[in-house]
Each structure stands twice: as structure tokens, then as C-alpha cells.
Amino acid sequence: MFFLKKRGIFAILQTIMIRIHCINDGAQYEVPEGSSLKELSARVGGEVVDRKSGKRYPVLAALVDHKLKSLDFNIFYPHEVEFIGFNHADGRRTYVRSLAFVLQRAVRSLFPDKKLKINHSLPSGMYCKFRGCRISDEEILRLREEMRRLIEADLPFSKRKILSSEAEELFRSQDQPLKAELIHSLGRYFWSVYTLDGVDDSFHGPLVSSTGSLKVFDLMPFHHGFCLQYPSDEDITKTLPRVKQMKLITTLKDYGAWCKTTGIVSVGALNHCLLDGGAEKLINLCEARQERKFAEIADKIYAERERLKIVFLAGPSSSGKTSSSLRVAQQCKVLGLNPKVIELDNYFVSRERTPKDEDGNYDFEALEAMDLQLLGEHLNTLLDGGEVEIPRYDFKQGRPFFEGNMMQLEENDILVMEGIHALDPAMVPSVDQSRIFRIYASALTSLKLDENCCISTTDNRLLRRMVRDNRVRGITPEDTILRWRSVRRGEVRYIFPFQENADAQFNSAILYELPMLKYYAEPLLRRIHPSSEAYTDAVRLLKFLDYIVALTPEEISGIPPTSILREFIGGQKL
């Protein structure tokens, strides 16, 4: 307590204490007004305990009233606080963003004449490369050692707000045009800038307190650059496993090259295109490219028509599998083939035979949830020229029905089937694999927010699913978000490991889709209540969409009825 003399009146000021409810231990804490979350985390022990595994993780950030904050956040009001570590999705994002800054700092220190591009997310980490040139193994080794030095020094990350005009000028002077273009396209008054060891940069979310929290990382040479590796979800003392998926990166590279020819490689450029009235031309151009890609896949199937009789198509949730299978079938028909489309979902086992996951819930995404024996028998019979009765699965009753739906493959017939296990050879091991053509479909966007950040393909698909679920299935956006973790777990187990088995990969990402999804998704996300467990993701997605200029209803009406995106927003006619 102390005295302050002001205008002749003595006022007594005392330290104001703020009450905080900590979700991690359920305790109430009294902290001095203006205290940081880092100070509070020290009182909690500096670690979080995973509720399922019981493992302990160092604190990386916190959710304050379900909003993600860095540990330098100062407390002035009562809050509900949950500290998070690498076991939490937002903790992982915070770690990776911070590690990316360390990498950028190392590049500027060792190679000031070169510019680093942090590109796609791959199974082994973030794919990175130097702009316009290859990176040598020796340069990667030097970068790794410099990053270790910065991390061992435990240097602090700091943040400040500056005028957007100043930020735009700053990033142009640093030869980071994508950042400058994004700032210019949004017309905001202020912009947040982070600093590490005297170097300024921007990132779209909180960072850890200091570099000392980032001890687990590696740089893996890959393609023309390298993968920035971070801890594995299963064991944070080890980095991600080394997986080289060249078909995946080839698809991403192809899409990135096409974006470059359009002049739209970043959100800033996309925003300017829409603000300049270019929506109609962009929509028509994107749809023409999609049609060409479907035709190219059909050409491959037709070229092998004497051998191929079955087309399998797989992909993660909301990748446009259903539309893609129908469009491929249509293009095959143009060439004189007669496609017959069947959903693999018709071959689910009865509910009592369905396996359960570790939480005791039915695991409909497990391979064992399908009647593999019946599927194999049917496919072999069809390949031998015989006739089979295709089941219809009733999901409400949880069992298949046989209703006389007979099928036989004639000379020009080709069977098209889509499902999550379609790339897994274990699905039909008894069937002659040489008779099968496999397609992998996903929304692999190469669009970048800036030099440090590509658009998350996972978030892109989540927004697609949210819009479709709400429109078609009556599922709230909150429920879609809460179910997403289970969906992702199934993809990691049953889909992603088999991507390289595909004979063709189809990228269903479309340049104009995020401006379209913003129009539909923003109102849905704003309905999620702050007390909901889904609120943190809702806030994060809203912040992301805030960088994007939305399409108008008139522009959306110009999306053709054959577009894959109509699968999600309605009005599709194939």
C-alpha cells in the first residue's frame, strides 16, 4: 500500500487481486492485477497432465475463457484458464509456429541473400525450400546447428502492434511480398509483429515464451528442400517419423505451379482479385481446370481398359469423394466406357459385428467394420463375368438388406467404388490387384497466407464439412467441430498411410472456395457459445476467415451445378 498525491487529495491505492479458476487442477488462484500467465503457470507447476494417458507435458500456451493466448498475456479481469501443452492441438500449432520463426531467424543469420519459403504440411513435417534455388545437405546441417544455438540460448519472443502501413513497408523492405500484399488487401489500421533476436516477422497465432521450449526438432533433406520436423504426437521426445511421399508432393507442386500461372499464390493476391471484380473469371477458370483433371484420369483408365475393370477412389472427409467418383465416371462414359457406381458403405457388417475404439464407441472407420469376405467374393464373381446381388446398408437398423439389386459387368462396363479404405490392399487381398485402378482425392490447397504459412488443408475440409453437415444432415457446427478429432484419428490410421498406393491423385482444392466458404461458415461459427468446448476452434477459424474477402451471393450463384463445391453448399447436378 502507498499514497499518491493528486489535486490535493490523498488516495490510498492497494494491490488489486484477481481471481482465476484453473481448469487443469480445478483450483482457484488469487493473482495480482497485471500478472502474466507465465507467472501463474509456475504456481500450477509448469506442466499439464493429459487426461487420457496421464503423461505430463510442459506448458506452451493457455486457453483463457476458451481463447488461445500466449503466456505473456497479462491478467486484469477474472478468467477461466486452461494451460495446454503439445498434447493439445493448439499447443502443437503454437510449438510449430515458434519453431518456424527460429528457422527463419537461422536462415537470415546464415544466408542473408536467400529467402526461405515454408510450404506444405507433409507427414514428416513442414516442407521448406529456398526461393529459386536448391538447398544442399551442408546448408541444412549448418541451419540445424544454428537453430540449436538459438534454442539453447533460450531467447524470448516478443510482440508489438504497429501501424499496418509501417508493417507493410517493413515486410517489403525484408523482401516478404506475400505478407505486405496480405496487409494491403485487408485495410486494417494495426498489425501484430513478433521479434526474435532483433529480427521482425509475423505469425498468425501466439508463440511460446522463449526458444528454450523448442528443444525437439530436426531438419530432414527432402526433394529440393527439407522438412522442418517437430515432435511426434505419440512421443514428444522424438520427431515425426521420416516418410517420403513423392506422389503427394508432386500433386502439391503441380497445383502450386498452376496457381503461379494465374498470379494467385497467396490470400492477399486472391483478395485483390475479388476486390477488382475478378470472381466470375476465376470461377470459370478453376472449374475448367477441374474438368480437365477428371478427363486426364479417365484417359488413364481408358488406356488400360483391356486390363482394368474396377476403379477404387479414397480420400479423407470432405475431400469431394462422391462428386469425384461421379465426375470420373462421367468422363469415362464420354470415352465409350459404361461406368457402374457402387458405394463401399453398402458392405458394412451388421452392428453387432462392428468393432469398437478405445473409448468403447463403434469404430465405423476400421477396416474390420466392412464385410471383406463378401466384398471380395462379389468382386471376383464380377471379374469372372458372373452376376451378384448388391446389398443396401441401412444405417438406422445397422444391417445390410438384399433387395434384388443384381449386377453383372459387360464388355465395356467398369465398376467405380469410393470409400475410405479403397487404397488399402488389405481390403480385397483375394482380388487380382492388376485389375484395379486406385485414385486418391483430397483438398490439397497450395494457397499461402504469407511466406511462413500455408492454408491448412485440414481446416479447409473442416469448413466444407461444417457447411454441408448443417445444410444436409442438420448437424450443428459445434457438433461437427467436436467430432472432427475422431474423424482425423481415423484418417491418420486408415487413409493417409496408403496415399502412395494411388495410380492417380486428384486435388479437389479450388482457388475460390475459401471466399465461398467464408460466406456460409462465418454465421455458423458465430452461433457457437463461449462456454462450448468447440468455442476455441470457432474463434481460431473465424480469425483465419477474417483474412479472406468473401464472395457475394451473386458471385456464388455463378458457380456451375457440376462443381464439386456444390456438394457442400447445394445446387449440385451431375
N, C-alpha and C positions, 0 to 999 in steps of 0.2 A: 504494500500500500504506500502511496506517496501523494504529495499535494501539488496541484497545478494552479497558479495564479492567472486568472483571465478576467479582464474587465473589472478588476477589483473584487472578484468573488473567488473564494477558495472552493474548489470542487474536490471531492475525495474520489480518486479513481482506484479501483482494485482489479486484480486479475479476474477475468471472466472465464468460468469453466464451462465447457461444452460437453454434453452427454452423448456418447457414441454407443450404439448397440453393435457388437461384433458378432457376425453370423458364425464365424469359424468356431468359437468356443461358447457362444451364447451369453457371453458376459457383457455387463455394462461398464464403460470406462468414462472417467472424467478427465478431459484433457484441456490444457489452457487454450484459449482462443488464439487462432493463428498457427497452432501446431501442425506439423506435416504428417501425412500418412506414414511416412518412413519412421517417424518417431513412435507412432502408435504401433506399427508392426513390430518394432523392437520389444515393446511391452508384451505383445502376443507371442513372442518367441522367434520371430523372423522366418517361420516356416508354416506351411499349411499341410494338413493331413487329408489325403484322398479318402473320400467316404467309403469307396468300394474296396480298394486294395489295402488301405491303411498305410500306404507309403507316404513319406514326408518329402515335401518339395520346398525349395527356397521361395520366398515371396518375390514376385516380379512386378505386380501391379495390384489394383484393387477395384472392386465394383462399389461405387458409392451411390446408394439408392438405385442400384442396378445399372449405373452408368460407369463405363470404364474410365479410370483415372490413373495417372502416373503417381508414383509415391511422393513426388514433391508437391502434390495437391495440399493446399492449406485449409484447415477446418475452421469455419466461422459459424456454422449452424449445426444443430443436431442432425445426425445421419445414421443410416444403417450401412455398415461397412462389411464387405466380404473380401478378404485378401486372397489372391489367386497366384498359382504357380504354373509350371509348364504342363501340369495335368489338365489345365483348363484351356479351352480353345483360344480365349482372348489372351491368356498368358503366353501361349505359343506364338500368337501373332506379335505380341509385344517383344518377345525374345528375337524373332526373326527380323522385325523392323530395325531393332537396335543393332543386330549383327550386320545388317546391310549397311548401316551408317559406318560401322568400324571398317568394313570392306572399302567403302567409298573413301574414307579417310586414308587408308593404306595406299590406295591407288593414287590419290593426289600427292601423297608424300613420295612414293617411289617412281611414279610415271606421270609427272605433271602435264606431259604433252599428249596423253592418251585419255579417252573418255570411256568410262565403264557404263555398260547397259545391263541392268538387271531385268532379265526377260521372264521366261515362263517358269511356272512351278512344275517340277518333274518328280518322279518317285524318289530320286536321290537328293533332291534339294532344289534350290533356285538356279536356273541356268543363267550364266553371266558370260559376257564377252566384251572385248574392246571394240569400240566403234571403228569399222573399216579395216580391221586387221586381226590376224590370229594372235593367240597368246601362247607363249612357249611354256614348256614344263619348268624351265628355270625361273621364268617370271612368276609362275604360280607358286613355286617354292618360296620366292622372296616375299610375295604377298602374304603367304601363310605365316612366315616368321614375323613380318611387320604387324600383322593382326594380333599375334600372340603378345608382342611387346606392348601394344596399346591396351590389351586386356589385362596384362599383368600390372600395368601402371594404374589400373582402377580409376580411369579418368571420368569425370562427371559429364552427363548430358545436361544441357540447359536449354530453356525455351523462352522465347520472347515474341511479342506481337509487333509488327511494323506495318507501315502503310503498304497497301498492295502495290502501289506504283513503285515504291522502293524495292519491294520483293521482286517484282518483275524485272527491274533494272539489275538487281543483284544476280539473278539467275541467268539473265542474258550475258552478263559480264563473265559468268562462270561457264559459259557455253553449255547451258542446260535449257535449250529452247522449248522442250515439251512442258517444263514447269512454268516458264514465262507465258507460253501460249494458254495454258490452263487458267492461270491467274487472270490474264487479259480477257478470256472468254466469259468469266463469271462476274466481273464487275464489282467485286467486294471491296470494302474500304480497308480492312485489315487482313493480314496473312500471318500465320504462325511459322516461325523459323527456329530450327534447332541448331545448336552449336556443340561441336566436339573438338577439343584440342585446337581451337581457333578457326575451325572450318564450319561454314554455314551450309545447311541443307534443309529440305522439308520432307516430312513424312506424314502419312495420313492416319495418325493414331499415336497414342502415348509410347514412350520409350522407357526402358529400365532406368534406374537411378544413375548407374555408372557402369563402365565397361567390365568391371570385375565380376559381374553377374553372368558373363557370356563365355565361360571357360570351355564349354564343349562345342566344338565346331571343326570343320575340315574343308579343304578345297580339293575337289576331285576332277582331274582333267576329263573333259568330255566334249566331243565334236570339235568345233572351232574355238571353244572357250573352256568353261569349267562349271561345276555345280558347287554352289555355296551350301555346304551341309550343316545341319543343325541337329539337336538331339532327337533320338527316336522316341516315339510315344511310349514304347514298352520299357525302355531303359534309358533314362536321361543322362547316364554316364557314357553312352555310346552314340555315335552319329547314325543317321539313317543308313540302311543297307545300300550297297552300291548296285544299282540296277541301270543297265543301259538299254533304253527303249528307243531305238532309232526310228521305227515306223512312226511313233508318236511325235518325235521332234521333227521328222520330215513333214508331217501334216501341219504342225505349227509353223514351220518355216515357209511352207507353201502359202498358207493363209497370210502370214506376215508380209510376204513378198507382194501378194495381191493388194493388201491394204496400202502398201507403199506406193503402188502404181496409181491408186485412187487419190493419193495425197492425204489419206486419213489413217494415221498410225497412232493417234492419241485422242483422248477425250476432248482436249482443247480444240483440235482440228475438227472433230465431229461437231462440237458445239458451234463453231464458226460456220460450218457447212449448213447446219439447220437454221441458224440465225440469218444467214444470207439467202434463205428460201430454197435450199437445195434438197429438201426432203424427198420430193417426188422423183427426181432423177436418181437419188441414192437408192431408194426403194426398188426402182426398176432395175438398176444395175446389179444390186445384190441378188434379186430373185433370178435374174438371167444367169448369174454365176452358179447359183444353187442348181438350176435346171441342167446346166452343162455338167456339173459334177455327178448328178444322178445318171445322166446319159453315159458318162465315161465308165461308171461302174457297170451299167447294163452292157456296154460294149465288151468289157472283160468277160462277163458271163456268157455272152453270145459267142465270143471267140472260142470258148471251151464247151459249147453246147453238146457236143458228142459225148463228153465225159461227165459234165455236171448235170445233176438232177435236183439238187437241194441247195437252197440259199438260206443260211442262218445269219441273223442280224442281232447284235447285242449292243448294249450301251447302258450307262448309268441313268438314274432317274432324271426325267425331263430333258433327255437329250434329243427327243423327237423320234424315238424308235418307230412308233406306229406310223407316223407320217412318212418316215424314210422308207420303211418296208413297202408301203403302198406306192410311193413315187418310183422306187426301183422297179417294182412290179409293172408299173405303167410304162416305163421306158423299155423294159424287156418286151412288153406287148407291141410297142412300136416297131421293134426289130423282128417280129414274127413269132415270138415265143408266147406260150399261153400260161401265165403265172397263176398259181393257186395259193392263196394266203391262208395260213393257219396260225393261231396264237399258241405258243408253247404252254400258256397258262391252262389250256384245256387238259393238260397232262399232270395236274397236281394230284397227289394222293388224297385219300379221304382224311378228314380232320383228325380222326383218332390215330392215324399213322404219321401225322405231321410232327417233325422234330421240334424241340423247344430250345431256346437260347439259354444263356447263363442266368438270365433273370426269370426264367420259368415261363416266358411268353412263347407263343407259336412262332417258329422261325420259317416264314414262308419263302425266304430268300436262300435257304440252304438247298444244296443240290439234292439232298435226300427228301425234300418236300415234293419232288417230282416222281412220277411213276416211270422210272427209267427203263424198266424191263418192257413195259407196254409200248413206250415210245420207240425203243429200239426194234421191237417186233414189227410195229407198223411201218417204220421207215424201210426196213429190209423187205417187207412184203411189197411195198410200193415200188422199190427199186427193181424188184423181180417181176414187175408187171401185174401184181395181184391187186385185190381190192380190200380196203379196210373200212371199218366204221369209226369215224372220228368222234370222240367224246365231247360233251359240253359240260364244263365245270360250273356248278352252282356254288358261288362263294357264300351265300346266305346259309344254305344247308350243309356246306362243307363236304360235298361229294360230287363225283362225276356222274353224268347221265348219258346213256346211249339211246339216241332218238332216231336212228336210221339214216344219219348223215354219212353216206357212203362216198368213198373217193378212190380213184384209180388214175395213175399217171399215163397219159397217151404219149405219142412220139414227140410232140412239141411242148408238152407240159413241163413246168418247172415248179417245184414246191418252195414257197417262201415262208419262213417261220422266224418270228422275233421273240426274244426273251433274254433274261439276264445271264443265263448260263450258256448261251449259244456259241461262245468261243471256247468253252471248256471241253477238251476231247473226252473227258470222263463222263460227259452227259450221254454220249452214244458210242461207247467203245466197240460195240459189236457191228457198227455200220462202217462200210468202206469209206474211209476219210477222203479218198481221192474224188468221190462223187459230190463232195460238199464244198461250197464256196462261202467263206465267212466274211462278214462285214462288221466293223466296229464304228458306231456312231456316237459322237459326243459334241458338246458345245465348247470347242477349244478356241476361245477368243484370244487373239494376239493384241488386242487393243490395250494401250498403256495409259495410265493416269499421268505418269511422268517417267523420268529416267530411272527411278527407283522402284516403280510399282506397276505391275501388270494387273489388268482386271481379273479378279478371281473367277475361274470357270465354275467353281462350286457355288459361289454366291449368285452367279448368273442363272444357274439351274434352279437354285432355291427360289429365286424370284419368279421364274417360269412356273414352277410347281405351285407356288402360293396363289398365283393368279388363276391357274387352271383349277386347282382344288376348290377354291372359293366359288368359282363360276359353275363348275360341273358337279362337284360332289358335296357342296355345302359345308366344306371343312373350313374352319376359321383360320386366318393367318397365324394366330397363336398356336393352334394345334399343328399346323404344317411345320413351324419352326421347332416345336418340341419333339416332333417325330423325326426330324432331319438327322439327328445324331445316329439313330438306329438305321436309317437309310444309308448313311455314309459308312457305317460299320459293315453293312452288307456289301457295299460296292468295293470296299478295300479287300474284303475276303474273297468275293466271288466274281468280280468283274475285272478290276484293274490288273491283277496278275496275268490275265490272258489276253491283254490288248495286242501283244505282238503276234498272236496266232492268226490275226485277221489277214485275209487276202487283199482287202481294201479297207481304207479308213475314210469315213465321211464326217466332215466337220459341219455341224448344223448351226454354228455360230453365225450371226448376221449382224453387220455393222450397225444397223439402225435399231436393233432390238432393245438395247438399254433405254434409249429415249422413249420407245414404245412402252416398255415395262414400267418405266417411271410413272407414266400417266395412270396405269392401273394399280400399281403396287403401293404408291405413297398413301392413298386414302386408307388402304387396308392396314398398313403398318401403323398408322396414326391411331387406329382403334385399339391397339394393344395397351392395356392398362399398366401404369408404372409398377404395380405390385406383382405383375406376372413374371414368371421365370423367363418368358420369351422377350421381355422388355429390353434386355441388354442387346440382343441381336437386332431387335427392331430399331433401336437407336443407331446402332452401327450401320445397318442397311440404309436408314434414312440419311445418315451423314454421307454415305457413299453416293446415294442418288442425288444429293444436293449438288454434286459436282457436274451433273448432267442436265442438259437442256431437254425438256420433254417434247415429244411430238404433240401436235394439236389433234383434236378429233377429226378434223378434215383431212389431215395428213394420214392418220391411221386408216381412214376409210379407203385410202388408195392402196393399201396392202392387198394383193390379189388373194382370192379364195383358195388358191392352190399352195399358198405359203405355209411352210412348217409352223410359223408363228401363229397361224390361225388355229392350230391345235390347242393353243393356250388361251387365246383371247376370244375364240369363237368365230363363226362365219366360214369354216373350212368346207370346201367342196373339192373332193379328189375324184 
